[in-house]
């Protein structure tokens, strides 16, 4: 099973890669399936049934809007704010595939809160009808980070991925770091070689620069936008006022770098909560940590290579890949340790490479960052990606920077490897009660009743 770095940095809308980007992609896949079955021209109505975490928190995560966008054939990275408003108001009819009108009401999206599908908490079942007769059905799973699989592939525990032979094939951190050590290369060098198996090096670099540009645009919007976030808990944006206060005081504060990174993380996740354009890193709920760390590097790390942003994303993506292959990046599957924890680990390892860390220090930083996120639950208040999600990104970037600085001070071997902590994270997620996995049935979600 081979992944590209770009699989972990998807451009799309907030607030959730599992509940928004995934359902958009699944709906589009269902439209393609209907065309393949040659029934697309006959369909006069569609229903969509959501299960597990999608049913329990989908409304607060924008899943109904996402379903409509996908049925209209919008790709996640094509959606603009004006389309969100237009699509949200649709009730009674929808232009299937962007081509032909069929019946589709808001209550054709069914929230089945009592049942789970067998292979993942984020399950959805699509039904297509001709004159009230079911003519096609299909099950998809949104498995984190915007990845979507069919029921058949989920049953085989298989994600459709490239069959190309990679220059440097690895499954574990030990294998990856051994390859790099034997060839006296950085992790980013190894990953850039692998990306050549997917596309030209020039194209990969161009796309990674584009990803960082979109991350920066997201930070800039978040730092300059005020107002209330959508949803019933009345959360007010605060990155803008925090940034104003930061600019007044930062020259006198030796910890200004940490404040700046934290504010950037909050800015991104307020944009995410407002269903604006973000980049999964590796998910939407954790999308602030990577850009905030990169903004910290841009402003505060003075000795860095010209292509540092490319190398950072290559190394961060390699670490995300290890978690995806050996554990999970889905909050609905392993709790928020699979989102904030993984993003923190990615950022810490990548930052350590950029500041000149050895391979052992890169691995150590990534391990430290996850070790202190083990057991982190996913308990969004009111099913919204706001409390505690926005602040968790700010705390996460602080942990990433701290983990990197700790690793850079140590040249000796450590007792715990990155593979050890990834294995532990998966086991912890398996043991975690389901109410702490993006269901809003435990933790802060039930203890914070009034906001």
N, C-alpha and C positions, 0 to 999 in steps of 0.2 A: 504494500500500500504506500504510494508515494504522494506527498503533498508538495505544493509550491509555497514559497514564502507568501505570495500574494493571497493565498487562501485564508490567511490569518489577519489580513488588513483589507477588509471589504468596506467599500464606500456605500453608505446607505443612510436611512433615517432612524432616529431614536424612536422609542426609548429602550428597545430590547432587541438584540440580535436573534434570540430564540423566539420571541413573541411578535416581532414586527418584520425584521428582514427575512427570517425563515418562512413565515406564512405567506409573505409576498412571493417568494420563490416557489413555494409549494403550490400556490394557486396558479401561477404561470405554468408550472409543470402539468397541472391537471388540464389546463386549456390545451396544451400540446398533446397530452394523452388523448383527449377527445378528438383532436384532428387526426391523430394516428389511427384511432379506432374508426375513423370516418363517420362519426356521428355528430360532429361539431355543428353541421348545418341544420340538424334536426332538433337540437336541444332547445327546450322552451323554458326550463327552470333548473335551478341548482340549489342544493342545501349543503351546508358545511357544519360538521359536528366536531367540537373541540373537547379534548379529554385532559385529565390530570391538571398539571400546572397551567396549561393553556386555558382551560376552562375556569380555573380558580382565580387567576390573576390576569387573564387575557384582556378583560375590559379596560383595566387600568393601564395596561401595557400597549394599548392601541391596536390589538389584534383584529377587531372587526374592520377597522380602516385598512389594515394591511391586506386582509382577505380581498376586500374590494379592489384595492390597487392591483393586486396580482391577477384577479379575474379580468381587469381592464388591460392587462398585459404590460403594466409598467414594471421595469426592472428596478431593484432597490436604489441603484445609483442615479436613476433618472428622475426621481420624485422631487418636486418642488413644493414650497409652502402653499401656493395657491391651489395646487391639485389636492392637497390634504383637506382644505376647506370644502372644495367642490365634492370630493368623494365622500366625505363624512355626511354630507346632506343627502346623498343618494338613498332613496327608500322606495322600492316598488319596481324599479327597472335598472338594469345595468347593461352596458355594451360589452358583451362577452368577447374577450380577446381584442377589444377595441374595434370590433367589426360589426357585430349584430346584436340588437337589443333582445334581452330575455327578461323574464320575471325574476326579481330578486329583492326580497324585503329584508329589513334588519333582523326580523325574527327567523330568517332562514339560516342564520348563524346560531347554532344551538350550543349552549354551554352545559355540557354533561359533567356536572361537578361530583357525581357519585361513582364514576367509573374511570379506570385507567386502561389504556391499551398496553399490551404486554411488553414491548421492547424499549420504551423510553417514556418518561413522564410527559413530554411534549408531543402528544399525538393528535392528528386531525384526519377526519374521514370526509371525503367529498362524494356527493351523490349528484348524478345528472339524470334529468327526466324528460320524457317526451309524452305529453298529455297524461301527466301523473304516473306514468310507468317508468320505473327505474331502468335505465339502459346502460349506465356505466357507474362504477364506484372505484375509489382508489384511496389507500391509506398512506400518509406521509408522516415522518417524524422530523421535528426540528430539534437537532441534537446539540445545539450550542454554537455560538460564533457565526450564525447564519448558515451553517451546514444543514442540508436537508437530505434525507434518505427515504426510499420507498420501503414499504413493508417487507418486500422480499429481501432487500439488502440489509435491513435491520435484523431480520430473522437470522441471516448469515453473519451478523455482526460485521458487515462490510459496507464501507463508504466508497461510492464510486470515485475512483481517482485514477491518475495517470498510470499506464502500464509501462511507460518508458523506463529504460534502465538508467539509473542515476550514476554519475561519476563516483560519488561517495555515498554508498548506501549504508544506513545505520538505523537501528531501532532504539537503542538506549543511549544515555548520556556517556557511558563508558566507551561505547563504540565510537561516538562522534568525537569525543575529546582525544581518544587514542589515534584516530585518523589524523587529526590536526597536529598532535604532538609528533607523530612519526614523520610527518611531512614538513614540520616546522612552519605551520601556517596558523592563522587566526581562524576562529569559527566563521567569521564573515567571508573569508577566502573560500572555505569549504562550501559554504552555502551558495556563493556566487557561481562556483563551478557547477553545482547541481542545477541552478536556475537556467544555465545554458542548455540543459536538456529539455526545457520548456519553451524557451524563446531566446532571441539574440541578447547578448549582454547589454548592448546599448538600450534595448527596449526595457529590460528589467530595471536598469538604473533610472531611466526616464520615468517609469511607473512609480518607483519608490520615491523619487523626488516629488512627483505629483501627490502621492499619499501624504508626505510631510507638508506640502503646501496646503492641502485641504485641512490637515490638522491645525496648522497655524491660523488659517482663516476661521476655523471653529473657535480657537482660543480668542482671537480678536473680537469676534461677534459676542462671545460670552463676557468679555471684559468691558463691553460698552453697551450692553443691553440691560434694561431694568424691567420691572413688572412682576406679575404673578405667574407662577407655573400652572399648567392645567391640572384639574383634579379637585376633589372635594376637601383636601386637607389644607388648602390655602398656603402653600409654601411660596415665599417671596424670594426672587432672585437676589443674591447678595455679592456675587463676584465683582460687580461694577463698583459698589461702594467700598469693598475691601481693597480693590485695586487703587482707588483714589486715596485711601488712607495709607496704603503701602507707598505710593509715590511721594507722599508728604514726609514719611519717616524713614525710608529705607537706607538713606546714606549714613545714618547714625547707628544702624543696627547690624551687628556682626552676623545675625541669623537671617538677614534679608533674603538670602538665596532660598531658604526653606519656605519663607512666606510666599515668595514669588512662585515657586513650584506648586505650592498648595493652592494658591489662588487660580493658577492656570488650570489645575485639575478640576476645581469647582466650576470654573467658566465652561469647560468642555461638557461636564455632566449636567449643568443647567441647560445647555443647548440640547443635549441628548434628551433630557426630561421634557423639553418643549417640542419634541419630534422634529428637530432640525437635523441638518446633515452632519454626520460624524463618521469616524472610521472605527470598525471593530478592532480591538487590540487587547485580548483576542475577542472580546465581546463588547456590546454596547454598554452594559452596566458597568464595565471596568474600562471604558474608553478614554478616561481622563489621565490615567497614570503614564502611559507611553508618551503622549504629546507633552505633558507637563514636564517629564524628565528631559525630553528633547529641548524644550524651551529653556530649562535650567542649563543644559549643556551649551546651548547657543549663547546665552547671556553671561554665564559664569565660568565656563571651562575654556580657558584661553588657548591652551596648547592642544590642538586637535587637527586632524587631517582635513583636507578640502572636501573629501567625500564622506565625512563622518556620519551624515544622516543616512546614507546608504548602508554603511557598515553597521550602524546602530540597528536599523530595521532588519537587516539580514541576521544578525546575532539574536535579536529579540524573537524573530520569527522561528529560528532554530529551536529556541527554548520552548516556545509555544507548541511546536511540533512534537517535542518529547512528551509534553503533558497530554496532548491529543492522542498520541499513539499508545500511551501507557496508563492513562487515567481518564481525565475528562476536563472539558472547559465549559461545562454546563452547570449553572446554578441549580437547575431543577434536578440534576442527577447527583451532584456531590456537595451542594451548598455553595456559598460565596467564596470558599477557598479555591474553587475551580475557576472563578472569575477574577476577583480582586487579588487572590493569592497568586494565580498564574501571571497576571499582568505585572504584579510586583516583582516576581521572580524574573520575568522577561526583562523588565527595566533595569533591575540590579545587575544582571549578567551583561547586558548590552552596554550599560554605562561603564562597567569595569573594563571592558575591552577598549572603549573610546579613551579612557584616561590612562591607558598603557598597562593594564593588568595582564598577568600571565594567564595561561589557560587554567591553571589550578585556581587562581584568584577569581576568574570569571565563573567557574563552576561553583566555587565557595559562595560567592555573592548571590548567585541564583538560588542556591540551597538555603542560605540564611533567610532570604526573603520569604520563601515558602514555609520554612520551619516555624516561623512566627505568625503564620496565617492559618496553620492547621486547625481544623475544626470550625472555621468561620462560617456561620450560618447565613442563609439567604432568607431574610424576614422583612420584605418591603411593606411598610405601613400602607394600608388601603390598596395594596397591589400596585402601587405607583413606584417608579424608579427614582425616588426622591429621598425619602428617609428610610434607612440610613445611607443609601447608596451614594449620594453626592459627596457627603463628608468622607465616606470610606475611600474614595479615590484620592482625596487630599491626604488622608493618613497613609494611604498606600504609597504615594510618591515619596513621602518622608521616610517610610520604611525602606524603600528601594535605594534611596540615596545613602541612608545610614548603613544598609547591608553592604553596599559597594565600598564605602569608606572603611568599614570594618575589615572587609576582605583585602583591601589594598594595604592594610597595616600588618597583615599576616602572610608570611611566606612558607609556613610549615603545612604539612598535610593535616586535614581535619578528619574527625572521627565519622562524620556523616556525609555521604555522597549525595549528589543530586538524584541519582537513581533511587537511593534509599528514601529520600523525602517524597519523591513522586509516588513510589509504591505505598508509602504511609498515607499520603493524601488520598489515594484511591480507597484504601482500606477504611480510613476515617469516614469518607463519604458514603461508603457502603453501609457502615454502622450507624450513620446519622439518621435520626427519625425523619420520616417524610415531611412532617409539618415544618421542618426547618429548611426545606428545599423549594423555595419560591412558590409556596402555597398561600402565604399570608395567614397561616393557621397557628403560628408559633412565634416566640421571641417578641421583638418590638412591635410586630404587626398586631399582636393582641393586647400588649401591655400599654401601648400608646393609643388610646381610644379617642382622645380629644386633641385636636391640633388647632 
